[in-house]
Amino acid sequence: MEILNELYQTILSNPLYIGIAVVLAGLVFFGVVKKLFKLLLIVVALIVVYLLYLHFTGQTLPKNAEELIDNVKSKTESVIEKTEELKENLEKK
């Protein structure tokens, strides 16, 4: 713990170190925001693709976000069950 206190005091005592610390913190913050933005874009794209799939297959579109989430959960559970069945069948062979 003493080492961290010394490092903290060293950074605060020298303006050059403060500048470097601010730049590094800014880069880390920018990187995190960039990753979260990419994740948000992927999620939005997947939702749009799913809604287009529902529209073109003639299924009813969800009226609100809650219906959409429930629908996606039920489809996901179905895929997981089928995958587990396939895994069991492959393990038997």
N, C-alpha and C positions, 0 to 999 in steps of 0.2 A: 504494500500500500504506500510505503514511503517513496518508492520509485515513481509511482503515478503522481504523487504530490510534487516531487522534484521536477518531473516532466512538465506538469501544469505550470509551475512557477517559472520554469525556463521559457516556455512558450509565451507566457504573459509578459515577461521582462524584455523581450526582444520584438520590436515591431515587424521585423522580417519574418520571424516565426509565426506571428499572428497572421500575417498576410498569407503565408503558405498554408496555415491551418484553415483559414477561411476559403481559400481556393479549393483545397481538398474536400472540405465539407460541402462546398457548392457542387463539385463534381459528383460526389456520392449522392447528394440530393437529386441532382439532375438525372443521374443514372436510374435511381429508384422511380422517379416520376415517369421517365421514358419507358421503363419496363411495365409499369402499371397502365400507361396509356396503350401500349401494344396489347396487353391482356384485355383491356376494355374493347379495343377494336376487334379482336378475335371473337370475344363473346357476342358483340353486336352483330358481327358478320354471321356467326352461327345461328343466332336468333332469326336473322333475315332469311337465311337459307332454309331454316325449318319452317318459317311462315310461308315461304314460296312453295315448299314441298306440300304443305297442307292445302294451299290454294290450288295447285295444279292437280292434285289427286282427288279434289272434290270433297275433302274432309272439312268439317266446320272449324273456323278460325276461333281461337280463344277470345273471349270478350274483355278479359283483363289479365294482368300479370299473374294473378293467383291461378287462374285456369291454365295458363301457359306452363307455369312451374309444375302443376299437378300432372299435366299431360306429358311433359318431358320426363318426369319421374316415373310414370307408369311405363312409358316406352323404354326407358333405361333399365328398369327392373326386368322387363320382358327380354331385353337383349342379354342381360346378365344371366338370367335363368337359362336361356338357350346356349350361351357360352359354357356355362357349367355342365349342362347336359352333354355338349360336344366334347368337353374335356374328359368327362367320365367315360364316354364311349371310346375315346382314343386311348385312355388308360387301360381299358379292358382288353384291347387288341394287342 
